[in-house]
Amino acid sequence: MFGRNHKAVTNQLSGLDRLAGALVGIGALNWGLVGLANFDAIRAVFGKSKASRAVYGLVGASAAYAVMRGRQLVRS
């Protein structure tokens, strides 16, 4: 993210790293339920609303963040 010349990456997990991991885990469990039991837990909790779309968006953004952060940690 900051380039190879900058050592701004730390090997410790931040609060944002933990939050992203939790949201990715929630998304993974939800997709597992969709695949195994045709049950969408996010939609069951929030209904077909803007809130459920926001949760799906946060899960997707968290996954993208986790991929980029994981790449940073591997390189350091």
Backbone torsions as a table, in degrees:
resi	resn	phi	psi	omega
1	MET	NA	-40.0	-179.2
2	PHE	-100.5	3.0	-178.7
3	GLY	92.6	169.0	-175.6
4	ARG	-77.8	-21.8	-176.4
5	ASN	-82.7	-16.7	-178.0
6	HIS	-101.3	135.5	179.5
7	LYS	-105.3	51.8	-179.2
8	ALA	-84.3	-5.4	-178.1
9	VAL	-85.9	133.6	176.8
10	THR	-113.7	152.5	-179.8
11	ASN	-84.9	-3.0	178.7
12	GLN	-89.3	146.4	179.2
13	LEU	-82.2	131.4	177.8
14	SER	-89.3	175.1	175.9
15	GLY	-61.5	-37.6	177.6
16	LEU	-65.3	-38.2	176.6
17	ASP	-61.3	-43.8	-179.7
18	ARG	-66.5	-41.8	178.3
19	LEU	-63.1	-44.8	178.5
20	ALA	-61.2	-41.7	178.3
21	GLY	-62.8	-40.7	178.7
22	ALA	-64.4	-43.2	180.0
23	LEU	-67.6	-37.6	176.2
24	VAL	-64.5	-40.0	177.5
25	GLY	-62.8	-43.3	177.4
26	ILE	-60.9	-43.9	178.7
27	GLY	-63.3	-40.3	179.2
28	ALA	-65.0	-43.7	177.9
29	LEU	-63.4	-40.7	179.1
30	ASN	-62.4	-45.4	178.9
31	TRP	-66.6	-32.3	174.3
32	GLY	-62.5	-42.7	177.1
33	LEU	-65.6	-38.5	178.2
34	VAL	-62.6	-44.1	-178.1
35	GLY	-70.2	-39.9	-175.5
36	LEU	-84.9	-39.7	-171.6
37	ALA	-124.9	5.9	-177.7
38	ASN	53.4	40.9	-179.4
39	PHE	-124.1	120.0	179.5
40	ASP	-99.6	102.7	-175.8
41	ALA	-66.2	-35.8	179.6
42	ILE	-63.9	-45.6	178.9
43	ARG	-68.5	-31.5	177.5
44	ALA	-66.0	-36.0	-179.2
45	VAL	-79.9	-46.9	-172.3
46	PHE	-101.7	-9.7	-176.9
47	GLY	72.2	-170.8	178.6
48	LYS	-90.3	82.7	-173.2
49	SER	-137.8	176.5	176.4
50	LYS	-67.1	-28.6	178.8
51	ALA	-64.7	-41.7	179.1
52	SER	-66.6	-38.2	176.5
53	ARG	-64.0	-37.5	177.9
54	ALA	-64.4	-40.9	178.7
55	VAL	-64.0	-45.0	177.9
56	TYR	-60.2	-40.8	178.2
57	GLY	-63.8	-41.8	178.3
58	LEU	-65.0	-38.8	178.1
59	VAL	-64.1	-44.2	178.9
60	GLY	-64.6	-43.0	178.2
61	ALA	-64.5	-37.6	178.3
62	SER	-65.0	-38.3	178.2
63	ALA	-64.9	-42.9	178.3
64	ALA	-63.4	-42.4	177.8
65	TYR	-62.4	-43.3	-178.1
66	ALA	-63.7	-38.3	177.9
67	VAL	-64.2	-46.9	-179.1
68	MET	-66.0	-42.3	179.9
69	ARG	-66.1	-39.6	177.4
70	GLY	-61.6	-40.2	177.2
71	ARG	-63.6	-39.1	177.6
72	GLN	-63.4	-43.6	-177.6
73	LEU	-67.4	-35.0	179.2
74	VAL	-68.1	-37.4	-178.0
75	ARG	-72.9	-27.4	-174.8
76	SER	-83.2	NA	NA
